[in-house]
Amino acid sequence: MNSRLIDSMAKVVGKAAVLYTPEDLAVYSYDGTFAEGQPDLVVLPGTTEQVSQVVALAAQTRLPLIPRGMGSGLAAGSIPIPGGGIVLCLSRMNHILEIDTINATVSAEAGVVTADLQNEVEKHGLFYPPDPSSIRHSTIGGNIACNAGGPRCLKYGVTGDYVLGLTVVLADGRILKTGGKPIKDVTGYDLNALFTGSEGTLGLITEALLRLVAKPLYARTALAEFVSLEDASQAVNALLSAGIVPATLELMDQTAIICIEEAMHLGLPTDVEASLLIEADGADQQTVEREIETCYRICQEKGAHAVKIAETETERGKLWKARRSISPSLARKAPNKLGEDITVPRSAIPEVIRRLRAISASYGLPIVIFGHAGDGNLHPNILFDKRQPEQWAKVEQMVGEIFAASLALGGTLSGEHGVGMLKQPYLEKALGSTSIELQKKIKSALDPMNILNPGKIFPN
Amino acid sequence: MVNNLQIAEFMDQTTGIEKPAESSYLNCIRCGLCLAVCPTYREYLKETASPRGRVALARKGLDGQLELTPNLIEQMYGCFACMACNELCPVGIRPADLALSMRHVQEQLHPTLWKQALFSGMIPRPGRMEAAVLPLRLYQMLGIRRLIYALGLNRILPNKIRDLEAMLPRIPQRPLRQTLPGVTEARGESRYRVGFFLGCAQNLLFSEESAAAVRVLARNGCTVITPRNAVCCGMPARGYGRLDLVKSQAMHNIALFEQSQVDIIVTDCATCGSTLKEYGTFLSNDAQWAARAAAFSSKVRDVSEFLAEIPIERPQGRLETRVTYHDPCHLRRAQKIWQQPRSLMGLINGLELIELPEADWCCGSAGSQLITHYETSTRVLDRKMENLAGTQAQVVASGCPGCQMQLLSGARRRELPIRVVHPVTLLDEAYEASYE
């Protein structure tokens, strides 16, 4: 990297915030996947104004900018493509700017850790519901850029449902403010929706104004064990048709449970094919109790082998800890895992599970199934060893079949991780050429020089 | 549970270098969970200062993708070894241990002379250590320290010197090793024959605390044997990559305590305790020593751990004071001891125990980080002091000399009137109060 650019970047963000040693570049070359791509430079701006100046400098040299937060993404969306570029890491922009208790909003910089934001607003009796499993190691900016989901989204909706306004640095360095505190706003196009989930390809989100709701006062959590995975998936639909909306309805299959048990020793049942983690929450204790009891009854009717309702906060914490640690625990089984996040209409859950198991059986590699069954969003994880070429070849074919199964059942490629680089080969099948053409036009309108996270979503 | 630490190192036959095993880094899935709990990441918000970053660098360094440059090794020294990442990692990677192993790799490839002098010639020799502390003792005894404080000269010292000076507790007139009897008889019937491992910092700087710990043990039926020729547990050498010296110090201490024929080996230093409990692991590949080391380690207890295991006398005296407790990493994470000191203090009448927010977050001491990584260390310390100030406690208890010195420095830096003390010293005071 030429030293003139380093100097000019240092003038904008300060010397300590420009990184270029081989060691620094090596650790900014990955995210939460196995993919890697080395940047030429890493810049950590501290303000929107600095981001704007960094973008202006990059635009002069036409160097790609790759936005990044805590690097926990699961689609290789925040790592450089071959040819490098500048990683623009927003982790230092971690200030909560305002909590407005009357309008129930919070304004925060992009680098605020999602769990920190939740804790702060909860001190004011408010609640920010989106809860990706990475809440403690992902940032608001990244959550918005990928429109992150999470277990609670069944009842509360996804990240995008909470975005009221954004501060976005555009490809030429201009600073755009979208939306605002009004809850209703149809003045012009909905630019919040345009930037949400755009994976840093249309603009760089530096601040967000988020809608909050009242903090639920009561929550009850149950774990239902099923001898057959089929029964568990039937129970999901029965629960959702019963006139209640649980906050959470999570499915974990046997391999997932075994992995958690090996990692955490929580005393979960390892001899059943599937468990459902169900949570009801709300402002009224009796309603919450009634809902969890309804869930209890339905699970039993659908053949649950046992249903336990957590009696204490510690027990509830244990169940949640289990759920959150599934994905990383899988690494105990194999050196590599590839976790997808296909989403199908919930009526298709039993069928998609049948097809996933068939794919696993025909290739002879395990697919662990867990996820947000309530909203049809499943995480089939293929376990493998990348050092064995024949396994890697199988994995690539299996991924294709998993996506094909989802699309055939009216589903989609990704519910919450995004496309990044990993899902590009399947994009056309999912969206069709007209949609892709239109989306590329939007991209070139906003980023004519193609410097904002190039090579993500669409092949470069 | 004896010990949760595992040093997965093996001898690479082609190079003759002891290295971390592939399993200790290969399966890192880079999820990033560890970033949330790492004190250095949370201060700098840079991947290079994170556990995941250190694992990536170790991996690339070991498989040849990166050179083991001074900068790469510096990232390994940047780790405070608080082990929060070890405890959290669902995959079972131990990034903090890996950072220590990498320091060891480096020392084998490029040994540093001053480390040889310090960790071999000085630290394991109690006599030389005592001589080295003499200037500090004179500094205090001749009244220079009082004078500096009285004239406010400490305020005009450069920050780093001022904060280092402030780490010093009131230095005892003589090292405890010279005054503590080889055998302290139990008060009343002797029920346990306990070996007391007197650590360097306790001997030289916190003598009164160790004297108090021995009194508490004796009061509760222990005949306490304190071998005078014990040498440094080995943690400083381990921290600086000299696992070879740790092993030779371990052998010396193992043989010494074998002679004392004790049932149990107690220490009041969190760091010594965690290291002594690791002797079995360090020497597991040594045919001659493996069994002896394992037997030694299985006898080791932190003083609070041991007192919680045996029936003890309830103190009759009262300590009307508001106390909070800071968890030393070497107790909470390395030894899983956190309830015991709290319940011991809970026995004291009048004592109000306030839970410290983030009690198990590293204080930034990490042995010598205040000296070697001053800026990071003080930033981590400031977070601790902020939490401490919020409790409005008059006393902060912590069973680790490293933490105590760091907290002393933090309290003076912030001009926070708070006493820093070992929890067992409070127990001793409650006993003595009832005696009066």
Chai-1 contact restraints between the chains, C-beta under 6 A:
chainA,res_idxA,chainB,res_idxB,connection_type,confidence,min_distance_angstrom,max_distance_angstrom,comment,restraint_id
A,T21,B,N71,contact,1.0,0.0,6.0,A-B,restraint_1
A,E23,B,L57,contact,1.0,0.0,6.0,A-B,restraint_2
A,E23,B,N71,contact,1.0,0.0,6.0,A-B,restraint_3
A,E23,B,L72,contact,1.0,0.0,6.0,A-B,restraint_4
A,D24,B,T48,contact,1.0,0.0,6.0,A-B,restraint_5
A,A26,B,K60,contact,1.0,0.0,6.0,A-B,restraint_6
A,V27,B,E47,contact,1.0,0.0,6.0,A-B,restraint_7
A,V27,B,T48,contact,1.0,0.0,6.0,A-B,restraint_8
A,V27,B,G53,contact,1.0,0.0,6.0,A-B,restraint_9
A,V27,B,A56,contact,1.0,0.0,6.0,A-B,restraint_10
A,Y28,B,E47,contact,1.0,0.0,6.0,A-B,restraint_11
A,Y30,B,R30,contact,1.0,0.0,6.0,A-B,restraint_12
A,G32,B,R30,contact,1.0,0.0,6.0,A-B,restraint_13
A,G32,B,C31,contact,1.0,0.0,6.0,A-B,restraint_14
A,G32,B,G32,contact,1.0,0.0,6.0,A-B,restraint_15
A,M70,B,G32,contact,1.0,0.0,6.0,A-B,restraint_16
A,M70,B,L35,contact,1.0,0.0,6.0,A-B,restraint_17
A,G71,B,G32,contact,1.0,0.0,6.0,A-B,restraint_18
A,S72,B,G32,contact,1.0,0.0,6.0,A-B,restraint_19
A,S91,B,L45,contact,1.0,0.0,6.0,A-B,restraint_20
A,R92,B,L45,contact,1.0,0.0,6.0,A-B,restraint_21
A,R136,B,A36,contact,1.0,0.0,6.0,A-B,restraint_22
A,H137,B,G32,contact,1.0,0.0,6.0,A-B,restraint_23
A,H137,B,L33,contact,1.0,0.0,6.0,A-B,restraint_24
A,H137,B,L35,contact,1.0,0.0,6.0,A-B,restraint_25
A,H137,B,A36,contact,1.0,0.0,6.0,A-B,restraint_26
A,A263,B,P90,contact,1.0,0.0,6.0,A-B,restraint_27
A,S325,B,P90,contact,1.0,0.0,6.0,A-B,restraint_28
A,P328,B,C31,contact,1.0,0.0,6.0,A-B,restraint_29
A,P328,B,P90,contact,1.0,0.0,6.0,A-B,restraint_30
A,P328,B,V91,contact,1.0,0.0,6.0,A-B,restraint_31
A,S329,B,P90,contact,1.0,0.0,6.0,A-B,restraint_32
A,A331,B,N27,contact,1.0,0.0,6.0,A-B,restraint_33
A,A331,B,I29,contact,1.0,0.0,6.0,A-B,restraint_34
A,A331,B,V91,contact,1.0,0.0,6.0,A-B,restraint_35
A,P335,B,N27,contact,1.0,0.0,6.0,A-B,restraint_36
